[in-house]
Amino acid sequence: MHAVVWNHVRQSARRVANVSMRSEAAASRSGEQGHRPASSTRSAQSRLLQMLVLSVLLFLLMFSPYVVVDFIILYGGGLGAASHRAWMFTTILALSNCFVNPILIHVFNVKYRACFKA
């Protein structure tokens, strides 16, 4: 799903750039000033990409200890007496990732904040 969002934003950025170049070329032929796409579109795309990259990095950061400890416990003979505590800690860390995405959306999306307050 993250790859689909990434690809959609890249295509949208290309469309915005193409429209910008066409409108500037048409404006230079007619002697008018060019109409640039709203900077809000570019800033929204930038925030979306930042949120996307940050959510993927946090997901990897929070789930990789769980996977490593789980593989060590299952296939490496365990962690000794600390295996239960290590497994519980990494499980809690991995499950806490569920709370991260709404926080990221709240930080990066102004419309989400307005709806959440309402």
C-alpha positions in Angstrom: 0.0 0.0 0.0 2.9 2.3 0.8 4.3 1.7 -2.7 1.0 2.6 -4.3 0.9 5.9 -2.4 4.5 6.6 -3.3 3.8 5.9 -7.0 0.6 8.0 -7.0 2.5 11.0 -5.4 5.3 10.7 -7.9 2.8 10.7 -10.8 1.0 13.6 -9.3 4.2 15.6 -8.9 5.0 15.0 -12.6 1.5 16.2 -13.7 1.9 19.3 -11.6 5.3 20.0 -13.1 4.0 19.4 -16.7 1.1 21.7 -16.2 3.4 24.3 -14.7 5.8 24.2 -17.7 2.9 24.3 -20.2 1.3 27.3 -18.5 4.6 29.2 -18.3 5.2 28.5 -22.0 1.7 29.7 -23.0 2.1 32.8 -20.8 5.5 33.7 -22.3 4.0 33.5 -25.8 1.1 35.8 -24.8 3.3 38.1 -22.7 1.5 37.4 -19.5 2.9 36.2 -16.2 2.8 32.4 -15.8 0.3 30.8 -13.5 2.1 28.4 -11.1 0.3 25.6 -9.3 -0.6 26.4 -5.8 2.3 25.9 -3.4 -0.2 24.2 -1.1 -0.3 21.3 -3.5 3.5 20.9 -3.4 3.6 21.3 0.4 0.9 18.7 0.8 2.8 16.3 -1.4 6.0 17.0 0.6 4.2 16.3 3.9 2.6 13.1 2.5 6.1 11.8 1.4 7.6 12.7 4.7 4.8 10.9 6.5 5.1 7.9 4.2 8.9 7.6 4.7 8.6 8.2 8.5 5.9 5.6 8.9 7.9 2.9 7.0 11.0 3.7 9.0 9.2 3.5 12.3 7.5 0.3 11.3 10.9 -1.3 10.5 12.4 0.1 13.6 9.7 -1.3 15.8 9.2 -4.7 14.2 12.8 -5.7 13.5 13.7 -6.4 17.2 10.6 -8.6 17.4 11.5 -10.6 14.3 15.2 -10.9 15.4 14.3 -12.1 18.9 11.6 -14.4 17.6 14.1 -16.1 15.2 16.7 -16.4 17.9 14.2 -18.0 20.3 12.8 -20.4 17.6 15.8 -21.4 15.6 18.9 -20.3 17.7 18.2 -22.2 20.9 16.7 -19.3 22.8 18.1 -16.5 24.9 18.4 -18.4 28.1 16.6 -17.1 31.1 15.9 -13.8 29.5 14.1 -15.2 26.5 10.6 -14.6 28.0 11.3 -11.0 29.0 13.0 -10.3 25.7 10.1 -11.7 23.8 7.5 -9.8 25.9 9.5 -6.5 25.4 9.8 -6.9 21.6 6.1 -8.0 21.3 5.0 -4.8 23.2 7.3 -2.7 21.0 5.9 -4.3 17.9 2.3 -3.9 19.0 2.9 -0.3 20.0 3.4 0.4 16.3 -0.4 0.4 16.0 -0.4 3.7 17.9 2.2 5.4 15.7 0.3 5.8 12.5 -2.6 7.9 13.9 -0.1 10.1 15.6 1.9 10.6 12.3 -1.3 11.3 10.4 -2.3 13.9 13.1 1.1 15.6 12.8 1.3 15.8 9.0 -2.4 16.2 8.0 -4.2 19.4 8.8 -7.6 18.2 7.6 -7.3 15.2 9.9 -6.6 17.5 12.9 -9.7 19.6 12.1 -11.9 16.6 11.8 -10.5 15.1 15.0 -11.1 18.3 16.9 -14.7 18.5 15.6 
